Amino acid sequence: MGRYQGDSTCVLFPTTVDQVQQLLKYCNDKRIAVCPQGGNTGLVGGSVPVYDEIIISMEKMNSIRKFDEASGVVISDAGVVLQDLDQYLSDYGYTVPIDLGAKGSCQIGGNVATNAGGLRLLRYGSLHGTVLGLEVVLPDGRVINGLKTLRKDNTGYDLKQLFIGSEGSLGIITGVSLLCPPVPKSIKVALFGLSSFKDAVLIQQKAKLQLQEILSACEFFDNSSMKLVCEHFNVKEPIEDSSIYVLIETRGSNDDHDTSKLNSFLENMYEECDIIDGTVAESGSQMKAIWFLRESIASAISESGATYKYDFSLPTPEMYSIVDAVRKELSNYPDPNVYGYGHIGDGNIHLNIMAKEYSEDLQNKLEPFVYEYTSNFNGSISAEHGIGQMKADHIHYSKSEIELEIMKNIKQIFDRNGIMNPYKVI
C-alpha cells in the first residue's frame, strides 16, 4: 500500500534463540525500541517501524525442527515461509491449516503473531486452535519454552493465546508447534453467479448444512472485483455476468462420496436460489483458474491505483451492506472505485477503495465512517489483518474501556519498559 515507512537504520538477523535473547535483553536494559519483523506482508503497518526502532528480522531463523507423523504436529522456527512449510509437510501427506495469498513470502511466526486467517479458516479453524505451543522470547530476555505437542493441557492459564495475535507487542515468537491436517484426496471447486448478496448468504448457509464435513472454503466477490481481475490479467469470465459470485470448495477423502454430495447440493441450490450461471471445475487447471479470480483481486486493485484496504467482521447477512454504504458516502467523489470480497463462510469482508492517488480528504471521508458503521453492527474493525499502526487509534470501536484497560495491564506485565513494537495495537 505504501502508507507506512519508518526511519530505522539498523536491521538485525538473529539465527538462534540465544541471539534473540541477548538482543532483547540489551535493548530492554538500554530502553531501545524494537520492531519484530517476519515476511513484512502485513497491511496495517505492524511490521514497519514508526520512527527509528531497531528491526529484528526472523528471516534467518528458518529451520523446520521436527515433524511427528503419528500426531500430525510440526515444530518450526518462526522464520519459515508458509509455502515452504506446506511443501515440506506435503512429502508426509500433510498440509498447513492456513492458506494465504502471501504464502510465498509470509512467515509462520508472523502468521501466528497476527493470528492470520485466510482461505482455510472455515475448515480448520483459527490459529488459536491449531497452534499447540509457542517458544517466545520476552522483552527482558527470558524464554517461554512452550513448544508442546499436546492436544490437551488443562493446567491453568493458556499463556500462548496471549501471543497469538499480539503483533509482536509482548515478545518475539521464535518457534511454533502447529497441528496439521492430512492432504485431502478429493478436492472440488464450484463457482456460482448470483443476482444478489441475499442469495450468497443462503448458499453459504445451505453449504454448511448440506456439505458439512467436506466444506473447506466459501468465498464471495462482487461484479466490480470480477471485472477488474479479468481486465487487469486479461482472463475470460468463466460464467455469465452476475452481481455476486460465490466460490465453494470441498476437501475430502473419497471422490465418489464428495462428488455425490456436491451434485446433490448443486441441484438443491438451483431450485432454491436465483442462480444466473455456475460451473464446476473438471480438472486441476480449472480449479486453479477459478481460484485465481478470487485470490488475484487484492493484487489487481493494488496494481491499478492507490488503495485503501479494510478488513471487517460483520454479521453475515449485513456483510455487503458496508460496500453499499461506502459507495453512497463517496457518491460525490468521481474518482474512487469500491470493491467487496472475502470469506462469506466466516463473516469476513475485505472492503477496498481504489483511487488515482492517496488523498487525506478521501481518507478522512472513509475514517471513522467505516469504523463507526462496523461498530453499529457490533462487528470487528479487524477480522484478520490486525491492528498495527493503521487501527491503533480506532481499536475502541471494537473493544470496551475495560477490555482496553486489561490489555494495557497485560502489556505492562510483559513489557514494562515499552520497547516491543511501540505505537501499535494499544
N, C-alpha and C positions, 0 to 999 in steps of 0.2 A: 504493500500500500504506500510505502514511502513516507509515512507520517511520523515515524519515530527514529530519531538519530541522536546518539549520545556523543560525549567528548572523551571517552576513555582512551588512555594512551597505553594501556597495559592489558594484554590477554595472556592468561596462564593456562597451560595444558598439562595438568597432572596425569600421571599414568597409573598411580596406585592410590589406595585408600589412605595410606600413611602420608602421602604427599598432600592430599586434600586436608587431612587433619592438621598438618603443620601450617598450611596456608591459612586456614580459617582461624586457628589459634593465634597466629601472628596478627592477622587483620583485626581480630577481636581485641587483642591486647592494645593495638595501636589505634583502635577506633577507625579503621579503614573500611569504607563501604564496599560491598561485594555484589556483583550481578552474576548469578549462576546462568550458564547457557548450555542448551542442548543443541538441537539441529537448527535453532533460530527460525522456525517455520510458523511461529505464533502470529496472531492477527491483532493482538491488543497491546503490544509493546512490552510484554512481561519479561522477555529475554534481552531487551535492549537497555543499556544504561541511560538513566535520565540525565546525569551530569558526567562526572569523571570516575564513577565506580570502577573498581578492578573487575574485569570479566574472568570468571573461572569456567573454562570450557571443559565439557566431558568428552570431547571428541576422541581423545586418545585412550579413554577407558572403555574399550570396545571388544572385550573378550566375552564369549559365552562360556560360563564356568562349568555348567553341568546340566544334563537332561535325564530325567528319570522316566523311562518308557512305561513303567508299571503304573505310575500315577499321572503322567502327562504334565509334570511340573518342570519348568526350565528355570535355571538361575543364571542371570546375566548381569554383566556390567551395565551401568546406566547409559553409556555412550554407544551401545549397539544400535545401528539403524534398524528401524522396524522391519523393512523389507528384507534385510539380511537375516534377521532373526526368523522371519517367516520361511525363508528359503532353507535355513538350517533345519528347522523343525519338519519341513516337508520330506526330508530324507528319512524321517522316522514315522511318517504318516500322520503328522500333527500340523496344526496351524496356530497362529496367534489369534486371540479372541477379539482383536480390534483391527479395523481396516480404515485407513485414512487416505485422502488424496495426496498428502505429503509423505506417504510411506517410504518413498525413495530417499528421503533426507532427514525426516524426523527421527528422534532417538527415543528408545523405550523409557529412559529416565525422565525425559521431558514429557512424554505421554502421560506418565504417572503423576508427575508434578502438576500437570494441568488437568488431570482427570479427563483426558481426551475421550470423546465419544465415538463418532464415526458411523460407518455403514452397518456394522455387525452388532450394535448395542441391542437391537430388538431381539436378537437370537441369544447372545451370550451375556447380556447384562453389562453393567459399567465396571470399571476397574476397581471400584470399591468392593466388588465381589470376586473378581478373578485374581487380584493381587493377594498372594498369601503371606508375603513377608517383604520387608524392606531393610536395607542397610543404609543408614543415614548418618552423615557427619554433622554434628551440631555446631553452632557458631563458636563455642569455646573449645572445639577440637575433640570433644568426646564423641564416641561412636555408639549408635544404637545398632547392635548386630542382631537384627531380627529376621534373617533370611530363613524362616521356617518354611516347610513344605506341607504343613498340616492343613487339612480342610476344616478341622475343628480345634479350637483352642479357646476355651471359655474361662480364662484365668484373668479376670479383671478387665481393665480398660484396654481397648484395642488401639494402641497408640499409632499404628501405621496409618489408620484412617485420617489422622490429623495431617499427615504429609501428602496424602493423595489429594491433589487439587490445591495445595498450599502455594504453588507457583514460586518455590524457592525462597519463601519468606520466613521459614522456620529452620531450615537446614538444607544440606545438599544430599540428594539421593545418589548413592554410588552403586547400589546393587538392588536387583529386583527378583523376587521369586514369583513366577507367574503360572497360573493354571491354564493349560492349553487344550483345546478340543481336538478330536481327530479330524483329519481332512475328510470332507463328505465324499461319498462315492457317486452321488447323484446330485446335479445342480440344474435347476430350471429357471428361466427368466422370461417374464411376460411384461408387455407394455400396453397400457390402456390409454386411449384418448377419450376424454370426458367433456360433458357440457358444462359442468360446474364443480366447484370445490366441494359442494354438498355431496356429490356422487363419489368424490375421492374419499371423503370421510366414511361413507357407507362401505366402500370397497375395503378399506383398511380394517374396519370393524368386522366385516364378514371374513376377511382373510385370517384374522386371528381366531375366529370361531371354527372355520372350516379347514384351514391348513394346519393350524396349531403347531405340532412339534416339528414340522418341516419348514415353517415360515422363517426366513432368515433376514429379509430386508423388505421394507415397504417405504418407497421414496416417492416424492412428487416434485414436479416443476411446472411452471406456468408457460403460457404461449410465448411470452416475451423471451423467456430463457431458451426455449427450443429454437426460436427463430435466430437468436443471436449465435448460439453454438453452431447451427447449420451454416449460417452465413460466414462466421469467423473461420471455421475449419473446413468450409467447402464440402460439407457432407449433406446427404439427402435425408429428408424426414422419412422415417420408416413407415409411418401411418398417416392417415388423413389429418389435416389441420384441426386442432382442438383447443379448447380453453385451458384445460388442465390435463396433465399427464401423470399417470401413476405407474411406477415400476415395481413389480413383485418378483422376489427371488425366493426359491425354496432350496434347501440343502438337506439331503437325507442319505440313507444307506441302501435303499432299494429302489432302483429306477422304475420298475413296473408299478410299485406302490405309489411312488411320488407322481408319476405320470397320470395314474388313475385319479388321484386326489386333486391334482391341478386341473385336469379336464372337467371334473365334476364341479369344481369351484368356478371355472370359466363359464360353464353352461348356466349356472345359477346367476352369475353376475350379469350376463347378457339379458336375463329375464328381469332382474331387479333394478338395474342401473341404466342410466341414459348413456350408454357407451357408443361413441361415434365410430371408433375403429379400435383394433387391437391386433397384437401379434405375439406369437410365442417363438422364442429362438429355437432353431433346429440344429444349431451347431455351436461350437465354441467361439467361432469368429462372429457369429450373430449375437451371442451373449455379450462379447466384448464391445460390439458396435452399439448395442443398446445401453450398456453401462457407460460407454464413452459419452453419450448425450448427457447423462446425469453428472458424471464426475468432471466434465470439462466446463461446466457452467462458470465456476469461480474464476478459472483462468481466462475464459473468453471475456468475462466482464473486466477483469483486471488489466487485460492486454488491450482493451478498447477505449479506456478513458480513466479519469480519476474516480476512484471507487470508495464509497462509504459502506463498510460492511458491518452488519449487525446480526446477532445470534440470540434468538429468544426461545424460551419455552412458554407455550400458551396452551390453554385447553384446546384439544384437537379441533372441535367444531369452529373455534374462533381464530385458528392459526392464520388463515389467509386474510382475515379482516384487517390486519395491520398493513398489508400491502395496499388494499383499497383506501385505507385511512391516510397513508402517506401520499399516495397519488393525489388524493383530494387536497391534502395540506400543501402540496407543491404545484397545484394546478396553475398558479400564476407564474411558475418558473418554466420557461420554454425549453430549457436545456436538459434537465435530468431525466433519465430513464429508470424505472423502478422494476426490480425483479424479485420474485418469490420462489423459493425452492427449499427442499430439506427433507427431514426424516419424519414423515407423517405418522409412521408407526410408533414413535415415542414423543410426539408433540413438539418437535424442534424445527423452527423455521429459520432459514437464512434470508434475511432481508438485505438486498444490495441496491444501492443507488449509484448510478454512473453518470458523471458529468464530464464536460470537456476539460475542466481543471478544478483543483481544490479551491473552495471558497469558504471563508469564515462565515459569510452571510448564510450560505446554504447549510453549513454545519449547525449554526445557531437555530436555523429553522427546523432541523431534524432533532436536535437535542435541546431541551429534555423531552420534546414531544414523544419520541418513540419509547422512552423510558416510562413516562407517565402513562402512556397508553397500555404498556405491558403491565405496569403495576395495578392498573384499574381492573385487570383480569386476574390479579393475584399470580401473575406469571413470574418468570425469571429473566433478568436482563442479560444473563449469560448462561445459555444452555450447555455449551461445551467449550467455548473459546477461552474462558477465564475472565479475570478482571484486569490484570496488568495495569498499565498506565491509563488506558482508554476509559475504564469504567470505575476507577478508584473513587472518584468524586460522586459517582452515581449509585454506589452499592446500596445506599439507603432505600432505593426503590424496591429492593428485594429482601433486605434484612432489616429487622426491627432494631430499635435502640438497644434493647437488652442483648440481642444476638451480636451486635457490633461491639458492645462492651465486653462480652465474653471472648470474642475473637481477639480483641486488643489485649485482654488479660493473658490469653494463651500465647500471643506473640511476645509479651513481656517475659513470660516464664522461659521460653526457649531462647529469646534473642534480646537480652537485657540491654545491650548497647545499640541495638537497632541497626546492625550492619548488613543484615540479609535483605537483599533486593528492596531497598528503601523506596518510598514514594509510590508504592504499588499495593494493590489489594485493599489494605486499610491504612 
